[in-house]
């Protein structure tokens, strides 16, 4: 009976190690997919947004061309007044060149 218990414990420990190694490998591949920024301009916190007391996060999805320019962008979350400022800012961003186009999600945090 003790021998059976030891086998189960060993199997559970090995299965846990395998699961942890697979999970960390997937996380690392996501990190490698991000392209480094060469140039960025910050979005403007407009007077209208300040008067309205708007704050919060804005999420933008961008498609980056192989040469590093932003090919397209679209809002996936945030207040419309704040979103437009972010969309205008990311048009000027430049990234490191890569062999193919890539997609990234950017998050901006507006606070008063």
Rosetta blueprint (number, residue, H / E / L):
1 X L
2 X H
3 X H
4 X H
5 X H
6 X H
7 X H
8 X H
9 X H
10 X H
11 X H
12 X H
13 X H
14 X H
15 X H
16 X H
17 X H
18 X H
19 X H
20 X H
21 X H
22 X H
23 X H
24 X H
25 X H
26 X H
27 X H
28 X H
29 X H
30 X H
31 X H
32 X H
33 X L
34 X L
35 X L
36 X L
37 X E
38 X E
39 X E
40 X L
41 X L
42 X L
43 X L
44 X L
45 X L
46 X L
47 X H
48 X H
49 X H
50 X H
51 X H
52 X H
53 X L
54 X L
55 X L
56 X E
57 X E
58 X E
59 X E
60 X E
61 X E
62 X E
63 X E
64 X E
65 X L
66 X L
67 X L
68 X L
69 X E
70 X E
71 X E
72 X E
73 X E
74 X E
75 X E
76 X E
77 X E
78 X L
79 X L
80 X H
81 X H
82 X H
83 X H
84 X H
85 X H
86 X H
87 X H
88 X H
89 X H
90 X H
91 X L
92 X L
93 X L
94 X E
95 X E
96 X L
97 X L
98 X L
99 X L
100 X L
101 X L
102 X E
103 X E
104 X E
105 X E
106 X E
107 X E
108 X E
109 X E
110 X E
111 X L
112 X L
